[in-house]
Amino acid sequence: MTNGNGQFVIRGLRSGSLFLTATKGGYVPATYNQRRPGGSGQTIPLKPGQRVNGLDVRMWKHGAISGTVLDETGDPVVNARVQAMGRTFVAGRRRATAGPTTFTDDRGMYRIAGLTPGDYVIVVPSTQTSVPTDVMESFFTGTPISDVKRMELGREMNGIGSAIAPAGSPYAMKAGGQTISLPPGTLTPIVGASGILIYPTVYYPAAPTAAQATAVTVGSGEERSGIDLQLRPARGVRISGTVIGPEGPAATTGLHLALAGGDDTVDALDVAAALTDSAGGFTFPAVPAGQYVLRVVRVPRAPIDPDEATRTTTPAGTVTISSTPRIPAVGPPLIPADATLVAQMPISVGDRDLPDVIVPLAPGPRVSGRIEFEGTIEKPSIESLTNIRITLDPADGTKLDDAGLALQTGRPDETGQFKTYGVPPGRYVLRVSVLPAGWSLKSALYQGRDIADLPVDLESKDAAGVVMTFTDRPSRLDGVVQDATGPDPTAIVIVFPVESAAWSSAGALSRRMRTARAGVDGVYSMQSLPAGEYYVAAVKEDRVWEWQDPALLQSLSRVAGTIRLFEGEQKTMDLRSVEIR
């Protein structure tokens, strides 16, 4: 604990490279020599018996955003859910990511506190989840379905919403054979002679999408007040039809409906979700006019053991179903042989109902191949081999949230053969985690193309025969950053490919776009970079907030140095920190 002057002493430390972190209520946690909120900290080298003085830690106060939510008549909306979404760049594209949530009080006022300084989008979200009423009643009453069937049904419900409210609760209503569940804080639809009126999602100040919203910038300790939103009802159109799989109508299958278009993508904010009945039929009871994308992803799952499942009823009357998979003796579970079934189709909604919509499911393409090891050290054990996690990452940085697909990982078998889950058609890069000790990924070659760095087009067919090679000879780039006065401990080093197309096509975690913080002596180190040609630049970290912004990378490319790395090569490149204009 610090004293009244903010001073501290920490004794009895072991030697090594240490991080010093400071936390305080009302402030963003910070590390030694951090130059901006959310920036990188710097390690402190400590020798045996050494005493280090003068370690100052800069901290930033949390900010807040407040305002009022009104309805179409100007009256305050009570208990409306309001969410702040942070804005950042991922894979060269602006994204809005889910942040803290609050609810309006009896005056319609809200306040979201504890915000790290930065840019935010404020939204009053509205999502409806519809389940056939007979399916809902069977699920909750326990008849006429078995416990195992109920758990399987609950698992499918989890794919369209984390909690489902039974009919008769404050968060559900019946309409046309469907039970519509609404998350707490969502305004209840109005059922009238002319149909159903709903309150669509609204982004500040009055935008239907995050791409059209106005960002709210919050500084250290700043409160942005007067961020008001007004909700207006819209007539909902009924969309109904049938989901057809390879073997016929697809029962108890989840569907997601999201707005189409917009460069500013948002994580997991569907307009509506639905579950099919026993004949594959589905209904979205009330969808406002607009352009949408209808998505279905049905991931194959291992059978549920009733003894391993849990059912939790919350005080609000909603029910959450979860299950714990049986852990195999070696490695995570193997991917089931059944295909992932997917559909993705545009839906244009006007002022008329859309009946008889046919949604055909097709097997999602997957990647398969084998693993090889090149090196002199002993190859990994079977346990290490089968613990390698393999996934597909969308090249544009979006997330595979449908049906929990983002959480599904593949692994090699004992012979080194692997396959991924099937995915919706698109462009992907191969990702590997939980690497064996001493090994790094060299390449994942498919038809002469390294799909660990360059996206592969997965439209309708699988990518088979991929050779994933691991090496014990990783490349390395080291050097010293200096400014006009000597070593520069305030700099970060940014490494990115010379090919500008790679700045926005290698997924959310590109292997070839990296940063490293200079140490107290200006020394930096970058390990396991794939072979290739790179720009390398050092900049003051407090001048760079969104280093994946293509405009910033373009500016850096004009002042950066270039270097070509070959496999297993270790190079030294000293740098001078540059100013960004």
JOHUTA-V525567 format. One record per run of one state. SS is the DSSP state (H for helix, E for strand, L for the rest). FROM is the first residue (numbers start at 1). TO is the last residue. If there is no record, write none. Layout:
# JOHUTA-V525567
ss/from/to
SS/FROM/TO
SS/FROM/TO
This chain:
# JOHUTA-V525567
ss/from/to
L/1/15
E/16/18
L/19/20
E/21/22
L/23/26
E/27/28
L/29/29
E/30/31
L/32/43
E/44/46
L/47/59
E/60/61
L/62/62
E/63/70
L/71/75
E/76/76
L/77/80
E/81/90
L/91/92
E/93/103
L/104/108
E/109/115
L/116/117
E/118/124
L/125/127
E/128/132
H/133/141
L/142/146
H/147/160
L/161/163
E/164/165
L/166/171
E/172/175
L/176/177
E/178/182
L/183/189
E/190/192
L/193/194
E/195/199
L/200/201
E/202/203
L/204/206
E/207/207
L/208/209
H/210/212
L/213/215
E/216/218
L/219/222
E/223/224
L/225/228
E/229/230
L/231/232
E/233/245
L/246/247
E/248/249
L/250/253
E/254/259
L/260/264
E/265/266
L/267/271
E/272/275
L/276/280
E/281/287
L/288/289
E/290/298
L/299/305
H/306/308
E/309/313
L/314/317
E/318/323
L/324/340
E/341/349
L/350/353
E/354/360
L/361/361
E/362/363
L/364/364
E/365/365
L/366/366
E/367/374
L/375/381
H/382/386
L/387/388
E/389/394
L/395/401
H/402/407
L/408/409
E/410/410
L/411/416
E/417/419
L/420/422
E/423/423
L/424/425
E/426/433
L/434/439
E/440/446
L/447/448
E/449/450
L/451/455
E/456/458
L/459/462
E/463/471
L/472/475
E/476/483
L/484/485
E/486/487
L/488/490
E/491/497
L/498/499
H/500/504
L/505/513
E/514/517
L/518/522
E/523/527
L/528/531
E/532/540
H/541/543
L/544/549
H/550/557
L/558/560
E/561/565
L/566/569
E/570/572
L/573/574
E/575/576
L/577/577
E/578/578
L/579/581
